[in-house]
Amino acid sequence: MKRTNLTGILGLVLTATLGCGDGLPPTQAVYLLVDTSGTYTTEIDKVQSIMNYLLGTLNSDDSLGMARIDSGSFTEKDIVAKVTFDRRPSYSNQQKRAFRRELDRFVTGVKSSPYTDISGGLLQAAEWLHETGAGHQYILIFSDLEEDLQEGYVRDFTIDLAGIQVVALNVTKLRSDQIDPREYMDRLESWKGKVEDGGGAWRVINDLDRVDGLIRH
C-alpha cells in the first residue's frame, strides 16, 4: 500500500504542470537528493520505490539524477547516477538497468554522514537540471531539512532555481521539534523562502499514506 501511495504521489507531482500550454519542451528532468545524515539512512526503502517508479515512467529524452546529501554536497563524488534517456528503446532500457545497478550499490553501501549540506546539494542539482534544458524540472528532497555545515562552509547566497519545482518529501520532525513545534515550522518557512528567492516553486509532502490535498494542480 505504501509503495502504491508513493508512486501515485510522484505521478501527480510530475504531471502537475504538464499540458498547461506554456510552450515549454515536453521533456522532464528529475533530481533526487537523499539525506544520509543520522537516522535518515532508514529512508532508503522509500528511495528505492520512488526511483524504480521514475525509471519505469520517464521516457526518451527525459533525464534522471540522484545524489546523496552529506558533509559537502557540492561535489561530483556525491552523485550516485545521472542519465538522459536515449530515443532508442533498446539503449534506453540498458541505461535504466545501469541506473538501477548504481541505485542498488548505493543502497547497500550507504553510510551515515556527520554533516548535512542541503544547500550544496540544491546548487549541484539546479546546475544539472538547467543543463538538461528540460521543460519541466524537479528536485525531490528526502531530508529533515536540518542543515548542519562544517566550519568554514559558506552557503548564505541565492541559488538559481528558476523554473524548478522543489518538493520536500517526508520531512521528519526532530526531537527538538516535539518540544517546540515552532522550530519545525520556521525550518520549513526558511527553506521555502530560500527556494522562492531563487525563482523556484516550493512544496512539502509529508503524509505519504494520503494523496488527496497533497498536490496543488
Sequence and secondary structure as in RCSB ss.txt:
>XXXX:A:sequence
MKRTNLTGILGLVLTATLGCGDGLPPTQAVYLLVDTSGTYTTEIDKVQSIMNYLLGTLNSDDSLGMARIDSGSFT
EKDIVAKVTFDRRPSYSNQQKRAFRRELDRFVTGVKSSPYTDISGGLLQAAEWLHETGAGHQYILIFSDLEEDLQ
EGYVRDFTIDLAGIQVVALNVTKLRSDQIDPREYMDRLESWKGKVEDGGGAWRVINDLDRVDGLIRH
>XXXX:A:secstr
 HHHHHHHHHHHHHHTTTTS     S EEEEEEEE BGGGGGGHHHHHHHHHHHHHH  TT EEEEEEE SS SS
GGGEEEEEE  SSHHHHHHHHHHHHHHHHHHHHH   BS B HHHHHHHHHHHHHHHT SEEEEEEES    B  
TT    S    TTEEEEEE     HHHHH HHHHHHHHHHHHHHHHHTT EEEEE  TT  TTTS  
